[in-house]
Amino acid sequence: MNLLNLKQTKISIFFLSVLLTANPNASETIFPKNISDINGDKISFSTLSKDKTVCLITIKSITCPICIEQLERIKKKVLDFEKCNLTFLVLAPGPLEGIKEFAKKIKFPFPFIQDKNFSISKIFSLANPPFEIIPAVILFEKNGYVKWRQVGRSFDYFSDQALEDYQDCENWI
């Protein structure tokens, strides 16, 4: 297979994955009503989603450099995302202290949730035990059902870009 055919195949696979994973009716799964962040603070989904659209970002692991880059890019665009009323939660696998160090290091201004025993990522078919979660960005309806999701990433198109393209916050009134 020559280089051009390989690139076309990768692009085709990517667009197929977008069609399969970015479907607004992609899932009948629901986000847990009450959870705790890594600091033990209670988070009520109904309160969080009252005036905002909740966006869950799953990270593969706390050592994933691409996940760090993605969170940094989102952090730089928070004001743009706030235009379309987004708020974020970050779901991370691993030991609590490791996630706390990770959160402190990158200073992402939204709650981090430890995915103990992959209990949340399993709901969305994103668990990849024993140590990882499949990277994804998921938007939720106010009732906790999945509105839109982008699972995985390609070599040149990441979930945060898919979120930007889907939300189009720059064109909100």
Stockholm file with secondary structure:
# STOCKHOLM 1.0

chainA/1-173         MNLLNLKQTKISIFFLSVLLTANPNASETIFPKNISDINGDKISFSTLSKDKTVCLITIKSITCPICIEQLERIKKKVLDFEKCNLTFLVLAPGPLEGIKEFAKKIKFPFPFIQDKNFSISKIFSLANPPFEIIPAVILFEKNGYVKWRQVGRSFDYFSDQALEDYQDCENWI
#=GR chainA/1-173 SS CCHHHHHHHHHHHHHHHHHHHSCTTCCCCBCCSEEECTTSCEEEHHHHTSSSEEEEEECSCTTCHHHHHHHHHHHHTHHHHHHTTEEEEEEECSCHHHHHHHHHHHTCSSCEEECGGGHHHHHTTCEETTTEECCEEEEECTTSBEEEEEESCCSSCCHHHHHHHHHCGGGCC
#=GC SS_cons         CCHHHHHHHHHHHHHHHHHHHSCTTCCCCBCCSEEECTTSCEEEHHHHTSSSEEEEEECSCTTCHHHHHHHHHHHHTHHHHHHTTEEEEEEECSCHHHHHHHHHHHTCSSCEEECGGGHHHHHTTCEETTTEECCEEEEECTTSBEEEEEESCCSSCCHHHHHHHHHCGGGCC
//
